[in-house]
């Protein structure tokens, strides 16, 4: 087992430098020793990555499930929280306690890797590796998803060009192209220019790959057959009479499945402490459903006694969708939850600007704790999960700030446990792991926010009022008519996937803390008939982000020996 260096060493090395110094084990013997996976059920991608065959995953069906632990967080801030880092650190700590544990993470998208956020393989001495591979092309899953999505887009325009036998109303083509980098110039475009030989001119646009319905389908499908059926159900456009046209009407779903066949198999890697981990699928929680694949989670539950997984962004977005979409669709019941926070992020929610966060500020912390309390309330009282608060400890955290936080949260019946996994790996999260084991032995009161039989408008209203503490939801007549149309067309039993800013409970990213009595405006509604949910786009959220003035790509380089620097 890899032993992290003493606390404080992490401060002198970047995440990528720590990862590059790691002692990795070849994935095939590691999988056999730690999980009992025979070599013939693995498809290696080099020495340190492999895919687990779908046939083998299906053969585990009769094994009992381990306990599922959800890692979520407060509303994210520029100060950082470390949800993935905590997921990995907790998994390593549980393994140190002798609990057979796997972590299940999402794959990083290239948009944030080259944009604002950076990589997403954990940090410090709580990472999954090989870090460069995971943050870049990995096993090609995202490329396959983009190709399948854009193949369907090409088939639509080709069909219209060759006579349009299905009767597409070219003003109502509902399928957009995707690319896995942030590019605001592609949000709204016109295709088919340049004369009749280039197709029919029409408005179109690009989303980022993680917002694609194909991504959601891959992460919710339970088999190749299910994947193909869901792809065929995608509604790609409408006729003049309002009738829906699906991917199967274009005979596209077979070819799309062929492109996605290998991508559906979960990716096996390891942590810095040589513990097995699945990293598979990657929908964002602010514009999609924010969870790793059902296949990876289900397979891990058959292979391990404890499975630690994360949901994107805060407990109002990722955890709500984990509960109401992933768990509902896959029949999963989590045993406990961890809410991740940092003291500096809570001070940011209390109104402190970024340059001043390292200074002790009890008043700001007292004010900002309301954000954490709101998330705890949602996890415990809305989702029915026992939880613990993990403070991702930083060197500047004062004892008085830590004690204030412990005292403030105690009346909620929830423990606050500082953890130093970033600097110390699994041994820095042992107390957190012990509390998670205790919580998993408590009776579960797990529940959804709404029932299947609740109408689409009411589902959205329940999420907004119960989870976001909004006064109401609003929409213009066009959006209201679309919601009624979907309800009457038989989609009313679908769950709702809210696309909104991750930075606030409201739709205004500048409203920190725990705002109340705000209004949530539904700007656009999209049907994801293959993924089987309805997307409600709220506020100014974009399904194709832009790059910042100084993108992270500026710092990324490769030296003459092929060594990558500046990745994260």
C-alpha positions in Angstrom: 0.0 0.0 0.0 1.2 3.5 -0.9 2.0 5.5 2.3 1.5 9.3 2.0 4.2 11.6 3.3 3.8 13.6 6.4 1.1 16.4 6.7 2.3 19.5 5.0 4.2 17.8 2.2 1.2 18.3 -0.1 1.6 22.0 0.2 4.9 21.9 -1.7 3.6 19.8 -4.6 0.9 20.2 -7.2 -1.8 17.5 -7.6 -0.2 16.3 -10.8 3.3 16.2 -9.2 1.9 14.0 -6.4 0.2 11.8 -8.9 3.3 11.4 -11.0 5.3 10.3 -8.0 2.7 7.6 -7.1 3.6 3.9 -7.0 0.9 2.4 -9.2 0.2 -1.3 -9.3 -0.6 -3.0 -12.6 -4.4 -3.1 -12.8 -4.9 -6.8 -13.7 -3.2 -8.4 -10.6 -4.7 -5.6 -8.5 -8.2 -6.5 -9.7 -7.7 -10.2 -9.1 -6.2 -9.7 -5.6 -8.6 -7.0 -4.3 -11.8 -7.8 -6.1 -11.5 -11.4 -7.3 -11.8 -10.3 -10.9 -10.3 -12.8 -13.4 -8.2 -11.5 -16.2 -10.5 -12.7 -18.9 -13.3 -10.3 -17.7 -11.0 -7.3 -18.1 -10.1 -5.3 -21.2 -6.8 -3.5 -20.4 -6.2 0.0 -21.6 -2.4 0.0 -21.0 -1.0 -1.2 -17.6 -3.1 0.9 -15.2 -6.6 1.1 -16.7 -9.1 -1.5 -17.7 -12.8 -2.0 -18.5 -14.9 -4.7 -16.8 -16.8 -6.7 -19.3 -20.6 -6.2 -19.4 -21.1 -10.0 -19.3 -19.1 -10.3 -16.1 -20.9 -7.4 -14.5 -24.3 -9.0 -15.4 -23.1 -12.4 -13.9 -22.8 -10.7 -10.4 -26.6 -10.2 -10.3 -27.3 -12.7 -7.5 -24.6 -11.5 -5.1 -25.8 -9.4 -2.1 -25.2 -5.6 -2.3 -22.8 -3.7 -0.1 -23.7 -0.4 1.5 -23.9 2.7 -0.6 -22.6 6.0 0.8 -23.3 9.3 -1.0 -20.8 12.2 -0.8 -22.4 15.6 -1.4 -21.4 19.1 -0.5 -22.4 22.7 0.3 -23.1 25.1 -2.5 -19.8 25.4 -4.3 -17.7 28.5 -4.2 -14.5 29.8 -5.8 -12.8 28.9 -2.5 -13.2 25.1 -3.2 -14.7 22.3 -1.2 -13.1 19.1 -2.3 -15.9 16.6 -2.8 -14.0 14.2 -5.0 -11.0 14.5 -2.8 -13.2 13.5 0.2 -14.8 10.7 -1.7 -11.4 9.2 -2.4 -10.0 9.9 1.0 -13.0 8.3 2.7 -12.7 5.2 0.5 -9.1 4.8 1.4 -9.9 5.3 5.1 -12.6 2.6 5.0 -10.1 0.2 3.4 -7.6 1.0 6.2 -10.4 0.0 8.7 -10.5 -3.4 6.9 -13.8 -2.6 5.1 -13.8 -3.9 1.5 -14.5 -0.6 -0.2 -14.7 0.9 -3.7 -15.2 4.4 -4.8 -17.4 5.3 -7.9 -16.6 8.7 -9.5 -17.6 10.5 -12.7 -15.1 11.0 -15.5 -13.8 14.6 -15.8 -14.9 16.6 -18.8 -12.4 18.5 -20.9 -14.4 21.7 -20.8 -13.6 22.5 -17.1 -10.1 20.8 -17.4 -9.1 23.4 -19.9 -11.5 26.1 -18.6 -12.1 27.3 -15.1 -12.4 24.4 -12.7 -9.4 22.3 -13.6 -9.2 18.5 -13.3 -11.5 16.2 -11.3 -9.5 13.2 -10.1 -9.3 14.3 -6.4 -6.4 16.2 -4.9 -3.4 16.0 -2.7 -2.9 12.5 -1.4 -6.5 11.5 -2.1 -6.6 11.0 -5.8 -7.5 8.4 -8.4 -4.7 7.6 -10.9 -3.4 7.6 -13.5 -4.4 11.3 -13.1 -3.3 12.6 -16.5 -5.1 9.9 -18.4 -8.3 10.2 -16.3 -8.4 14.0 -16.8 -7.6 13.9 -20.6 -8.8 11.2 -23.0 -9.0 8.3 -20.5 -10.6 5.3 -22.3 -12.3 7.3 -25.0 -15.8 7.2 -23.4 -16.5 10.9 -24.0 -15.3 10.8 -27.5 -17.7 7.9 -28.2 -20.6 9.8 -26.7 -19.8 12.9 -28.8 -19.6 10.7 -31.9 -22.8 9.0 -31.3 -24.6 12.3 -30.6 -23.2 13.9 -33.7 -23.8 10.9 -35.9 -27.5 11.3 -35.0 -27.3 15.0 -35.8 -25.7 14.2 -39.2 -28.4 11.6 -40.0 -31.1 14.1 -39.2 -29.8 16.7 -41.7 -29.0 14.0 -44.2 -32.6 12.7 -44.0 -34.0 16.2 -44.6 -31.6 16.8 -47.5 -32.7 13.6 -49.2 -36.4 14.3 -49.3 -37.5 14.4 -45.7 -39.8 11.4 -45.9 -40.5 11.6 -42.2 -41.7 15.1 -42.5 -39.4 17.0 -40.2 -40.5 20.5 -39.5 -37.1 22.1 -39.9 -38.1 24.8 -37.4 -38.6 22.1 -34.7 -35.5 19.9 -35.0 -34.8 19.2 -31.3 -31.4 17.6 -31.5 -28.2 19.6 -30.9 -24.6 18.8 -31.7 -22.0 18.5 -28.9 -18.3 19.1 -28.3 -16.2 18.4 -25.2 -14.7 21.9 -24.8 -16.2 25.2 -23.7 -17.0 27.3 -26.8 -19.6 30.1 -26.4 -19.5 30.9 -30.1 -21.2 27.6 -30.9 -24.2 28.1 -28.6 -26.4 29.4 -31.5 -25.4 28.7 -35.1 -26.9 28.3 -38.6 -26.1 25.1 -40.5 -26.7 24.2 -44.2 -25.3 27.5 -45.7 -23.5 27.6 -49.0 -26.1 26.4 -51.5 -28.4 23.5 -52.0 -25.5 21.0 -52.1 -24.8 21.7 -48.4 -28.3 20.9 -47.0 -31.2 22.9 -45.8 -30.3 26.1 -43.8 -31.7 26.1 -40.3 -30.9 27.3 -36.8 -28.9 24.9 -34.7 -26.5 24.9 -31.7 -23.9 23.0 -29.6 -24.1 21.8 -26.0 -21.1 20.5 -24.1 -20.8 16.7 -24.1 -21.8 16.3 -20.4 -25.2 17.9 -21.2 -26.0 15.5 -24.0 -28.9 13.1 -23.6 -26.6 10.4 -24.9 -24.4 10.9 -21.8 -27.4 10.6 -19.5 -28.6 7.5 -21.3 -25.2 5.8 -21.0 -25.2 6.6 -17.3 -28.7 5.2 -16.7 -28.7 2.2 -19.0 -28.3 -1.2 -17.3 -27.4 -3.3 -20.4 -26.6 -3.0 -24.1 -30.2 -3.9 -24.8 -31.4 -1.2 -22.5 -28.9 1.3 -24.0 -30.2 0.6 -27.6 -33.8 0.8 -26.6 -33.2 4.2 -24.8 -31.3 5.6 -27.8 -34.1 4.6 -30.1 -36.6 6.5 -27.9 -34.8 9.8 -28.3 -37.2 12.4 -29.7 -35.1 14.3 -32.3 -37.8 16.5 -33.8 -41.4 17.1 -34.7 -43.6 17.1 -37.8 -45.8 20.1 -38.7 -48.7 18.4 -37.0 -46.8 18.1 -33.8 -46.0 14.3 -34.1 -42.7 13.2 -32.6 -39.9 11.8 -34.7 -37.5 9.4 -32.8 -34.0 8.2 -33.4 -35.4 4.7 -34.3 -37.4 6.3 -37.1 -34.1 7.3 -38.7 -32.7 3.8 -37.9 -29.9 5.5 -36.0 -30.0 3.7 -32.7 -28.1 0.6 -33.9 -25.1 2.5 -35.2 -25.1 4.7 -32.1 -25.1 1.6 -29.9 -22.1 0.2 -31.9 -20.2 3.4 -31.2 -21.1 3.2 -27.5 -20.7 -0.6 -26.9 -17.2 -0.3 -25.3 -18.0 3.0 -23.5 -20.8 1.3 -21.6 -18.4 -1.0 -19.7 -17.2 0.6 -16.4 -13.6 1.8 -16.1 -11.4 0.3 -13.4 -8.5 2.3 -12.0 -7.0 2.8 -8.5 -6.4 5.4 -5.8 -3.0 6.6 -4.7 -3.2 3.9 -1.9 -3.8 1.2 -4.5 -7.5 0.7 -3.8 -9.7 -0.2 -6.7 -12.0 2.5 -8.1 -14.6 2.9 -10.9 -14.5 6.1 -12.9 -17.3 6.0 -15.4 -19.7 8.5 -17.0 -19.8 12.2 -16.4 -23.0 14.3 -16.6 -22.7 17.6 -14.8 -25.2 18.4 -12.0 -25.9 22.0 -13.0 -27.0 21.1 -16.5 -27.6 17.3 -16.3 -28.2 14.7 -13.6 -24.8 14.7 -12.1 -24.1 11.0 -11.3 -21.7 8.3 -12.4 -23.1 5.3 -14.3 -25.6 3.0 -12.9 -23.6 0.0 -14.3 -20.5 1.1 -12.4 -22.4 1.6 -9.1 -24.3 -1.6 -9.3 -21.2 -3.6 -10.2 -19.3 -2.0 -7.3 -22.1 -2.9 -4.9 -21.7 -6.5 -5.9 -17.9 -6.5 -5.5 -17.5 -4.5 -2.2 -19.0 -4.1 1.3 -19.0 -0.4 1.0 -19.3 1.8 -2.1 -18.5 5.5 -1.8 -19.9 7.6 -4.6 -20.4 11.3 -5.2 -23.1 13.5 -6.8 -22.2 16.7 -8.5 -22.1 20.1 -6.9 -24.2 20.8 -3.8 -26.9 18.6 -2.1 -29.6 20.8 -3.7 -28.5 19.8 -7.2 -26.4 16.6 -7.4 -27.9 14.9 -4.4 -31.5 15.7 -5.3 -30.9 14.2 -8.8 -29.0 11.2 -7.3 -32.1 10.6 -5.2 -35.0 11.4 -7.6 -33.4 10.2 -10.9 -30.6 7.7 -10.4 -31.9 5.9 -7.2 -35.4 5.9 -8.5 -34.5 4.5 -11.9 -31.9 2.0 -10.7 -33.6 0.9 -7.5 -30.7 2.1 -5.3 -31.0 2.8 -1.6 -28.1 4.7 0.0 -27.3 4.0 3.6 -25.7 7.3 4.6 -24.5 10.6 3.3 -21.4 12.8 3.8 -21.8 16.6 3.4 -18.4 18.2 2.5 -17.5 21.7 3.4 -14.5 23.9 4.1 -14.3 26.6 6.6 -13.1 29.1 4.0 -16.0 28.3 1.7 -18.5 28.8 4.5 -16.8 32.2 5.2 -17.3 33.0 1.6 -21.0 32.3 2.0 -20.8 34.6 4.9 -19.7 37.5 2.7 -15.9 37.4 2.8 -14.1 38.0 -0.4 -11.6 35.5 -1.7 -8.4 37.4 -0.8 -9.4 37.5 2.9 -10.6 33.9 3.4 -7.4 32.8 5.2 -7.9 35.2 8.1 -10.0 34.0 11.1 -13.5 35.5 10.9 -15.9 34.0 13.3 -18.7 36.4 12.4 -18.6 35.5 8.7 -18.4 31.8 9.5 -21.4 32.2 11.8 -23.3 33.9 9.0 -22.2 31.4 6.3 -23.0 28.3 8.2 -26.7 28.7 7.2 -25.7 27.3 3.8 -24.4 24.1 5.4 -27.5 23.9 7.7 -29.8 24.1 4.7 -28.0 21.2 3.0 -28.0 19.2 6.2 -31.8 19.8 6.4 -32.3 18.6 2.9 -30.2 15.4 3.3 -31.8 14.5 6.7 -35.3 15.7 6.4 -36.0 15.6 2.6 -34.0 12.6 1.5 -34.2 10.8 4.8 -30.5 9.9 5.1 -28.3 9.9 8.2 -25.3 12.2 7.5 -22.0 13.5 8.8 -20.3 16.8 7.9 -16.8 16.4 6.7 -14.6 19.5 7.0 -11.9 19.2 4.4 -9.3 20.7 6.6 -6.9 23.4 5.5 -3.7 24.7 7.2 -5.3 28.1 8.0 -8.4 26.7 9.8 -8.3 28.0 13.4 -9.4 25.9 16.4 -12.0 28.5 17.3 -13.5 28.4 13.8 -13.6 24.6 13.9 -15.2 24.5 17.3 -17.8 27.1 16.3 -18.8 24.9 13.4 -19.1 21.8 15.6 -21.2 23.7 18.2 -23.4 25.2 15.5 -24.3 21.9 13.8 -24.6 19.8 17.0 -28.3 20.7 17.6 -29.1 19.1 14.2 -28.0 15.8 15.6 -25.1 15.6 13.1 -21.4 15.3 13.8 -18.8 17.6 12.3 -15.5 15.8 11.7 -12.4 17.6 10.4 -10.5 15.4 8.1 -7.0 15.8 6.6 -7.1 13.3 3.8 -5.7 15.9 1.3 -2.4 16.0 3.2 -2.4 12.5 4.7 -4.5 10.3 2.5 -6.7 7.6 4.0 -5.2 7.9 7.5 -6.3 11.5 7.7 -10.0 10.4 7.3 -10.2 7.5 9.8 -12.5 9.2 12.2 -14.8 10.2 9.3 -14.8 6.6 8.1 -15.6 5.3 11.6 -18.6 7.6 11.7 -19.8 6.5 8.3 -19.7 2.9 9.4 -21.8 3.8 12.4 -24.3 5.7 10.3 -24.6 2.8 7.8 -25.8 0.6 10.7 -28.7 3.0 11.5 -32.2 2.3 10.1 -32.8 4.1 6.7 -35.7 6.5 6.2 -34.7 7.1 2.5 -37.3 8.8 0.4 -37.8 10.8 -2.8 -38.8 14.5 -2.9 -41.9 13.7 -5.0 -43.9 10.7 -6.3 -44.1 9.5 -9.8 -47.8 10.4 -10.0 -47.2 14.1 -9.3 -47.5 16.3 -12.4 -44.5 17.9 -14.0 -45.3 21.5 -12.9 -45.9 20.3 -9.4 -42.7 18.2 -9.3 -40.7 21.3 -10.3 -42.5 23.4 -7.7 -41.8 20.8 -5.0 -38.1 20.8 -5.8 -38.0 24.6 -5.8 -40.0 25.1 -2.6 -38.8 22.2 -0.5 -35.1 22.0 -1.6 -34.3 25.6 -2.8 -36.7 27.3 -0.3 -38.2 29.3 -3.2 -41.5 31.1 -2.7 -42.8 29.9 -6.1 -41.9 29.0 -9.7 -42.7 31.0 -12.8 -42.7 30.5 -16.6 -44.0 32.4 -19.6 -46.9 31.2 -21.6 -44.8 29.4 -24.1 -43.0 27.3 -21.4 -46.2 26.6 -19.5 -47.8 25.4 -22.8 -44.8 23.1 -23.4 -45.1 21.6 -19.9 -48.8 21.0 -20.4 -48.1 19.4 -23.8 -45.5 17.0 -22.3 -47.9 16.1 -19.5 -50.7 15.4 -21.9 -48.4 13.4 -24.2 -47.8 10.8 -21.4 -44.5 12.1 -20.0 -45.9 13.3 -16.7 -44.5 10.3 -14.8 -40.9 11.3 -15.7 -38.7 12.8 -13.0 -37.5 16.4 -13.4 -33.9 17.3 -14.0 -33.3 21.0 -13.1 -30.6 22.9 -14.9 -29.6 26.0 -12.9 -26.6 27.7 -11.3 -24.7 25.6 -8.8 -23.5 28.6 -6.8 -26.8 29.4 -5.0 -30.0 27.9 -3.9 -31.6 30.5 -6.1 -31.1 31.1 -9.8 -28.9 34.1 -9.0 -25.3 32.9 -8.6 -24.5 36.0 -6.5 -27.0 35.1 -3.7 -24.7 33.3 -1.2 -25.8 31.6 2.0 -29.3 30.3 2.2 -31.7 32.7 0.4 -35.5 32.3 0.9 -38.6 33.6 -0.8 -37.0 33.9 -4.2 -38.6 32.9 -7.4 -37.4 30.2 -9.8 -38.1 31.0 -13.4 -38.2 28.2 -15.9 -36.7 29.5 -19.1 -36.8 26.4 -21.3 -38.1 22.8 -21.2 -36.5 19.9 -23.0 -37.7 16.3 -23.3 -35.1 13.6 -22.8 -37.3 10.6 -23.8 -34.4 8.2 -23.9 -33.0 9.2 -20.5 -36.6 9.3 -19.3 -36.6 12.7 -17.6 -37.7 16.3 -18.3 -35.1 19.0 -18.2 -36.2 22.3 -16.7 -33.7 25.1 -17.6 -33.9 27.8 -15.1 -32.3 31.3 -14.9 -29.3 32.1 -17.0 -27.6 28.7 -16.9 -25.9 27.7 -20.2 -25.7 24.1 -21.6 -22.6 25.3 -23.4 -20.3 27.1 -21.0 -17.7 29.7 -22.1 -14.0 29.9 -21.3 -12.8 32.5 -18.7 -10.5 35.3 -19.6 -7.5 33.2 -18.5 -8.4 29.6 -19.1 -6.7 26.7 -17.3 -5.4 25.6 -20.7 -2.9 28.5 -20.5 -0.9 26.6 -17.8 -1.0 23.1 -19.4 2.2 22.0 -21.2 4.3 19.0 -22.1 8.1 19.0 -21.8 10.6 17.3 -24.2 10.3 14.0 -22.3 6.5 14.0 -22.7 5.8 14.9 -19.0 2.6 16.9 -18.6 2.7 19.9 -16.4 0.1 22.4 -15.1 -2.9 20.0 -15.5 -4.2 20.6 -12.0 
